[in-house]
Amino acid sequence: MNTALALVQTERPAVTVSFTLQIQSEEYGITPTLGLLVLEDAIARGVRVDIVNAMMRDFECTTADFGDCIINTAGAVLKQLAEIFPDKSDQELKSMLGLSPSIGVNFNGKKLQLADAQKVVDWAKDNEIAQLAFWTIERDNGGCPEMISPFCSGVPQERFDFTRIFQTFGK
């Protein structure tokens, strides 16, 4: 796959390459096998990696406040990126970072509440990261209190409250 991506970028330099990668834990960051090795292979094959999007769902998180956990995890990912891309400045690394948390009740027992989402958006703006999104739009309603479902967040909210918060990121 990475060989093909490098070829595409050679023929079409404007093509953006973004990797969405699994998080192992708040302290560690991106998983080794399903993340770091993929990035290292991409670089070795000549891929220009534009965005590393941390898939923030169902990972080990010890911080009680899930918004703080996501921010701490973003810091761990930035440390990993600094090792992989040693010639980039802190701001250049932040400009490569994407975050995609799962809204509402997560399988790891954590809940991304509306206040947590606002905290993450504020951090993302302050740090000028590349991308911020969430998993998934179908869940952006409070129709199933305290449940995990592909169709609702499980937290108190009105329809599209998370969307309204996350939309402020690009402004």
Backbone bond lengths (Angstrom), bond angles and torsions (degrees), N, CA, C in turn:
res aa  C-N    CA-C-N  psi(-1)  N-CA   C-N-CA  omega(-1)  CA-C   N-CA-C  phi
1 M - - - 1.435 - - 1.529 110.00 -
2 N 1.329 117.30 -47.07 1.458 120.01 -177.54 1.524 112.47 -65.69
3 T 1.320 117.45 -32.82 1.461 120.39 175.80 1.527 109.69 -62.98
4 A 1.313 116.22 -42.52 1.469 120.95 178.62 1.531 110.79 -65.36
5 L 1.325 117.01 -41.58 1.472 119.82 178.05 1.525 111.43 -61.74
6 A 1.314 116.72 -42.22 1.464 120.33 178.53 1.531 110.45 -62.04
7 L 1.318 116.65 -40.95 1.462 120.80 178.66 1.531 110.52 -63.61
8 V 1.313 116.82 -45.11 1.470 120.68 178.74 1.526 109.95 -60.03
9 Q 1.339 117.48 -44.81 1.460 119.67 179.76 1.527 112.17 -65.92
10 T 1.321 117.51 -32.04 1.465 120.44 176.80 1.525 109.91 -65.21
11 E 1.314 115.81 -43.09 1.468 120.58 -178.68 1.523 112.75 -79.01
12 R 1.331 116.32 -27.93 1.465 121.48 -178.01 1.538 108.82 -137.41
13 P 1.319 117.62 82.23 1.467 121.76 -174.00 1.531 115.06 -59.21
14 A 1.319 118.31 -20.17 1.468 120.63 -179.46 1.529 113.07 -78.94
15 V 1.329 117.25 -9.04 1.466 120.54 -179.70 1.530 110.19 -66.09
16 T 1.313 115.35 129.11 1.461 122.25 177.83 1.520 109.21 -92.26
17 V 1.327 115.79 135.01 1.463 120.29 176.27 1.521 108.13 -113.62
18 S 1.326 114.11 124.46 1.457 121.73 179.44 1.520 108.62 -127.04
19 F 1.329 115.77 132.06 1.459 121.19 176.48 1.525 108.19 -109.86
20 T 1.325 117.28 125.62 1.456 121.99 172.40 1.520 106.25 -99.20
21 L 1.346 114.91 117.79 1.460 120.36 -169.71 1.527 112.08 -125.48
22 Q 1.306 114.70 147.53 1.459 123.66 -177.71 1.532 111.30 -71.44
23 I 1.330 114.99 141.94 1.463 121.72 175.65 1.527 108.80 -95.12
24 Q 1.319 116.31 137.46 1.460 121.19 176.67 1.522 110.89 -86.36
25 S 1.343 115.74 -51.90 1.463 119.07 -179.19 1.522 109.38 -160.09
26 E 1.311 114.04 165.79 1.462 121.77 178.10 1.525 111.30 -58.50
27 E 1.299 117.23 -41.74 1.459 121.04 -177.34 1.524 112.62 -78.19
28 Y 1.334 117.26 -35.41 1.457 121.24 -173.04 1.521 112.71 -87.90
29 G 1.324 117.51 -46.70 1.463 121.95 -176.03 1.517 111.43 101.48
30 I 1.330 116.04 -136.94 1.466 122.73 -176.13 1.527 110.32 -67.58
31 T 1.335 115.75 140.65 1.465 120.23 178.70 1.529 110.78 -62.72
32 P 1.328 117.10 148.89 1.469 119.54 179.74 1.533 112.71 -63.94
33 T 1.317 117.57 -59.05 1.460 121.46 -171.65 1.519 113.17 -70.62
34 L 1.327 117.28 -45.04 1.467 120.46 -176.34 1.521 112.36 -92.66
35 G 1.314 117.27 15.20 1.448 119.44 -177.83 1.512 114.11 -147.70
36 L 1.321 115.78 -73.56 1.459 119.89 -174.62 1.524 112.50 -60.62
37 L 1.322 116.67 -42.78 1.467 119.44 179.86 1.531 111.36 -66.05
38 V 1.323 117.00 -33.65 1.469 120.78 176.95 1.526 109.90 -64.37
39 L 1.339 116.33 -45.19 1.466 120.13 178.63 1.521 111.68 -64.27
40 E 1.319 116.75 -45.29 1.467 120.31 -179.61 1.527 111.10 -61.76
41 D 1.321 116.72 -39.84 1.460 120.40 177.46 1.523 110.56 -65.65
42 A 1.323 117.29 -41.04 1.466 120.80 179.01 1.524 110.36 -59.23
43 I 1.310 116.33 -46.71 1.467 120.53 -179.47 1.532 110.42 -63.66
44 A 1.326 116.31 -43.71 1.468 120.56 -179.85 1.527 111.59 -61.13
45 R 1.322 116.60 -29.09 1.470 120.61 -179.03 1.532 112.63 -92.87
46 G 1.326 116.18 3.23 1.459 119.88 174.98 1.510 115.96 90.92
47 V 1.331 118.07 15.72 1.463 121.02 177.62 1.531 108.78 -77.70
48 R 1.320 116.24 134.33 1.463 121.02 170.76 1.532 105.99 -87.02
49 V 1.302 116.21 109.71 1.462 121.03 -179.26 1.527 107.81 -84.65
50 D 1.324 116.29 117.03 1.463 120.80 -176.97 1.521 112.76 -92.89
51 I 1.327 116.93 -40.31 1.467 121.05 -178.06 1.518 109.56 -137.30
52 V 1.327 115.35 135.02 1.458 122.50 170.98 1.527 105.35 -114.18
53 N 1.328 115.06 107.44 1.457 122.30 -175.64 1.533 109.20 -98.00
54 A 1.322 115.80 113.22 1.467 121.39 -179.54 1.525 109.68 -80.72
55 M 1.323 115.59 116.92 1.463 121.80 178.89 1.531 108.18 -81.41
56 M 1.315 115.83 98.21 1.465 122.76 -172.07 1.525 110.82 -92.49
57 R 1.314 114.96 75.86 1.466 119.45 176.18 1.515 109.02 -151.17
58 D 1.311 114.72 140.36 1.462 121.70 173.79 1.527 112.73 57.11
59 F 1.317 116.67 48.00 1.457 121.70 178.45 1.526 108.99 -124.37
60 E 1.329 116.12 164.36 1.457 121.52 -178.86 1.529 109.76 -71.28
61 C 1.326 114.17 125.47 1.464 120.74 -176.31 1.521 108.08 -139.86
62 T 1.336 117.03 118.64 1.465 120.15 -177.85 1.522 113.28 -97.50
63 T 1.318 118.17 -19.67 1.459 121.25 178.69 1.527 109.39 -72.66
64 A 1.318 116.78 132.90 1.465 121.33 -175.74 1.527 112.15 -62.79
65 D 1.309 117.68 -45.06 1.464 122.34 -178.86 1.529 108.44 -80.21
66 F 1.334 117.27 117.63 1.457 120.15 -174.53 1.523 112.28 -67.91
67 G 1.329 118.29 -31.89 1.461 120.15 174.77 1.515 111.04 -60.24
68 D 1.346 116.78 -45.52 1.468 120.81 177.33 1.522 110.91 -65.15
69 C 1.315 117.01 -37.21 1.476 120.60 177.93 1.524 110.59 -60.81
70 I 1.316 117.40 -44.30 1.464 121.34 179.92 1.530 110.05 -63.15
71 I 1.317 116.77 -42.92 1.464 120.99 179.18 1.531 110.20 -65.12
72 N 1.334 117.18 -43.06 1.474 120.32 176.71 1.521 111.13 -60.98
73 T 1.320 116.54 -41.02 1.456 121.41 179.75 1.530 110.45 -65.64
74 A 1.312 116.59 -39.02 1.467 120.28 175.84 1.529 109.74 -59.09
75 G 1.324 116.95 -39.95 1.466 120.87 176.52 1.519 112.07 -62.20
76 A 1.335 116.50 -41.08 1.470 120.33 177.82 1.527 110.59 -63.97
77 V 1.321 117.08 -40.36 1.468 120.59 178.51 1.530 109.92 -65.23
78 L 1.313 117.46 -41.01 1.466 120.23 178.46 1.532 111.33 -61.61
79 K 1.330 117.11 -37.55 1.475 120.02 175.99 1.524 110.29 -63.52
80 Q 1.325 117.11 -40.99 1.464 120.07 178.06 1.528 110.91 -64.47
81 L 1.328 116.20 -41.90 1.459 119.53 179.26 1.522 111.28 -63.86
82 A 1.334 116.65 -35.53 1.471 120.28 178.16 1.523 110.99 -62.48
83 E 1.321 117.59 -33.30 1.466 120.87 177.38 1.531 111.40 -73.67
84 I 1.326 116.28 -37.31 1.461 120.89 -178.14 1.531 111.45 -77.43
85 F 1.335 116.00 -34.16 1.464 122.22 -178.48 1.534 109.26 -121.28
86 P 1.331 118.26 68.82 1.469 121.14 -172.72 1.532 114.46 -64.31
87 D 1.322 118.32 -19.74 1.464 120.84 -178.50 1.528 113.03 -86.10
88 K 1.327 117.77 -4.16 1.471 120.69 -178.31 1.524 110.52 -92.89
89 S 1.327 115.52 144.92 1.470 121.64 176.69 1.527 109.56 -75.90
90 D 1.321 116.43 168.00 1.465 120.65 177.50 1.531 110.49 -56.68
91 Q 1.336 116.81 -43.64 1.462 119.09 -178.92 1.512 112.15 -68.81
92 E 1.324 117.91 -35.49 1.466 120.11 176.09 1.527 110.38 -63.86
93 L 1.322 116.76 -38.73 1.467 119.93 177.84 1.522 110.73 -66.25
94 K 1.323 116.92 -42.76 1.472 120.09 177.70 1.518 110.65 -61.52
95 S 1.330 116.78 -35.68 1.462 119.96 -178.91 1.530 112.02 -72.97
96 M 1.331 117.11 -4.91 1.473 122.54 174.42 1.528 111.62 -101.15
97 L 1.326 117.15 -11.31 1.470 121.26 -170.36 1.523 112.04 -85.39
98 G 1.312 115.61 132.65 1.454 123.15 170.45 1.518 108.86 -120.44
99 L 1.319 116.49 147.72 1.467 121.86 176.74 1.519 108.82 -127.92
100 S 1.314 116.00 133.89 1.469 121.46 176.79 1.520 109.66 -134.70
101 P 1.349 116.94 81.95 1.464 119.19 177.28 1.525 111.84 -76.21
102 S 1.301 115.17 162.15 1.460 121.86 174.48 1.525 107.88 -95.09
103 I 1.318 116.79 123.92 1.463 121.36 -177.37 1.527 110.69 -75.84
104 G 1.327 115.25 153.30 1.451 120.95 175.60 1.514 113.19 72.87
105 V 1.340 115.35 -148.11 1.460 122.83 -176.30 1.532 109.44 -74.36
106 N 1.336 115.40 129.47 1.464 122.47 -179.89 1.527 110.23 -110.29
107 F 1.307 116.91 159.11 1.460 121.78 178.50 1.519 112.88 -66.01
108 N 1.332 117.82 -19.62 1.462 120.26 178.52 1.530 112.12 -82.28
109 G 1.327 117.00 7.10 1.465 121.59 178.61 1.518 113.99 88.32
110 K 1.311 117.23 -5.87 1.462 121.75 -179.91 1.525 110.24 -89.41
111 K 1.340 114.87 158.29 1.466 121.33 177.25 1.514 108.87 -128.58
112 L 1.320 116.12 123.67 1.454 120.11 171.40 1.524 107.09 -87.20
113 Q 1.319 114.21 102.82 1.466 121.13 179.27 1.529 108.80 -84.83
114 L 1.319 116.46 170.97 1.465 120.83 179.15 1.527 111.37 -60.14
115 A 1.325 117.95 -41.30 1.472 121.09 179.32 1.530 110.90 -64.14
116 D 1.334 117.06 -36.79 1.470 120.74 176.24 1.524 110.53 -63.89
117 A 1.329 115.25 -42.91 1.466 119.65 179.82 1.528 109.94 -60.42
118 Q 1.329 117.38 -42.25 1.464 120.10 179.19 1.524 111.34 -64.13
119 K 1.321 116.18 -38.75 1.468 120.80 177.92 1.530 110.61 -62.35
120 V 1.329 116.83 -43.27 1.472 121.46 179.69 1.532 110.16 -66.11
121 V 1.322 117.09 -42.77 1.463 120.43 178.91 1.534 110.19 -62.12
122 D 1.323 116.62 -44.21 1.471 120.03 179.15 1.527 110.89 -60.62
123 W 1.340 117.02 -43.79 1.465 120.94 178.13 1.532 110.32 -62.20
124 A 1.329 116.37 -44.26 1.465 121.03 -178.73 1.533 110.78 -61.72
125 K 1.324 116.77 -41.22 1.471 120.38 177.27 1.524 110.42 -64.71
126 D 1.327 116.34 -49.20 1.469 121.02 -177.68 1.521 112.14 -59.61
127 N 1.321 116.33 -32.13 1.462 121.09 -176.78 1.524 113.39 -99.22
128 E 1.315 116.15 0.59 1.464 122.39 176.00 1.530 112.84 50.61
129 I 1.344 114.98 50.15 1.458 118.84 177.91 1.526 109.61 -73.24
130 A 1.306 115.61 167.97 1.466 121.37 -174.07 1.520 113.51 -73.54
131 Q 1.321 116.85 -40.25 1.461 119.46 -167.19 1.516 109.96 -153.58
132 L 1.321 115.43 144.74 1.460 121.32 175.20 1.519 108.23 -144.19
133 A 1.319 115.42 127.55 1.464 121.67 -179.97 1.520 107.87 -148.63
134 F 1.316 117.45 -179.08 1.464 119.58 174.61 1.518 109.64 -141.86
135 W 1.345 114.42 162.26 1.452 123.07 176.67 1.522 106.61 -101.34
136 T 1.176 125.15 127.28 1.440 138.40 -21.03 1.516 108.18 -125.67
137 I 1.295 117.49 158.90 1.470 122.29 -176.34 1.529 111.26 -61.08
138 E 1.327 117.34 -31.63 1.470 119.94 -179.13 1.527 112.00 -62.20
139 R 1.336 116.53 -24.10 1.465 120.97 -178.29 1.524 112.22 -86.90
140 D 1.311 118.73 -4.68 1.464 121.24 -172.31 1.530 112.21 -78.47
141 N 1.333 113.89 62.69 1.470 122.51 174.27 1.520 107.18 -161.85
142 G 1.295 116.95 159.16 1.467 120.77 -176.58 1.513 114.33 -101.02
143 G 1.304 117.27 32.74 1.450 121.84 -171.82 1.518 117.73 -73.23
144 C 1.318 119.45 -2.67 1.466 119.67 -177.35 1.536 109.46 -141.39
145 P 1.302 118.55 77.79 1.467 121.50 -174.62 1.533 113.26 -50.63
146 E 1.344 114.97 127.70 1.469 124.58 174.80 1.527 114.84 63.72
147 M 1.328 117.67 14.92 1.460 120.73 -179.93 1.515 111.08 -106.82
148 I 1.329 116.06 157.94 1.452 122.11 169.94 1.522 106.68 -101.65
149 S 1.315 115.49 122.19 1.453 119.99 -177.03 1.525 109.56 -151.27
150 P 1.327 117.79 149.55 1.465 119.33 174.65 1.528 111.82 -74.25
151 F 1.331 117.49 -5.13 1.460 120.94 -173.49 1.522 115.02 -115.36
152 C 1.332 118.24 1.68 1.463 121.14 178.39 1.522 109.31 -164.36
153 S 1.328 115.77 157.43 1.466 120.45 -173.05 1.528 114.02 -79.60
154 G 1.324 117.06 -28.56 1.460 119.81 -176.88 1.518 113.81 84.62
155 V 1.334 117.75 2.56 1.470 121.65 177.19 1.524 108.91 -119.40
156 P 1.336 116.73 155.83 1.471 119.40 179.02 1.535 111.21 -62.99
157 Q 1.296 116.52 123.25 1.464 121.90 -179.70 1.514 109.93 -170.42
158 E 1.305 116.00 162.86 1.461 122.55 170.44 1.528 107.18 -94.42
159 R 1.304 115.94 161.94 1.467 121.17 179.16 1.537 110.11 -56.45
160 F 1.301 116.59 130.41 1.465 126.57 176.84 1.530 114.41 67.46
161 D 1.340 119.28 21.10 1.467 120.76 174.65 1.526 111.50 -61.52
162 F 1.329 117.42 -42.56 1.466 119.86 179.20 1.529 110.45 -65.04
163 T 1.320 116.63 -40.25 1.459 120.44 177.99 1.520 110.44 -58.14
164 R 1.328 116.94 -46.52 1.471 120.45 -179.67 1.541 111.03 -60.61
165 I 1.308 117.21 -38.80 1.473 120.40 178.93 1.520 110.47 -68.91
166 F 1.320 117.37 -48.95 1.465 120.75 -176.93 1.529 111.89 -67.69
167 Q 1.318 118.39 -28.14 1.469 121.00 178.61 1.517 111.92 -63.10
168 T 1.314 117.88 -23.65 1.468 119.99 -179.55 1.520 112.19 -73.60
169 F 1.319 118.36 -11.46 1.457 121.67 -179.09 1.527 111.90 -60.03
170 G 1.284 118.30 -43.95 1.453 121.40 -175.78 1.517 114.86 -80.80
171 K 1.319 116.94 3.14 1.469 119.78 -176.14 1.495 112.48 -104.60
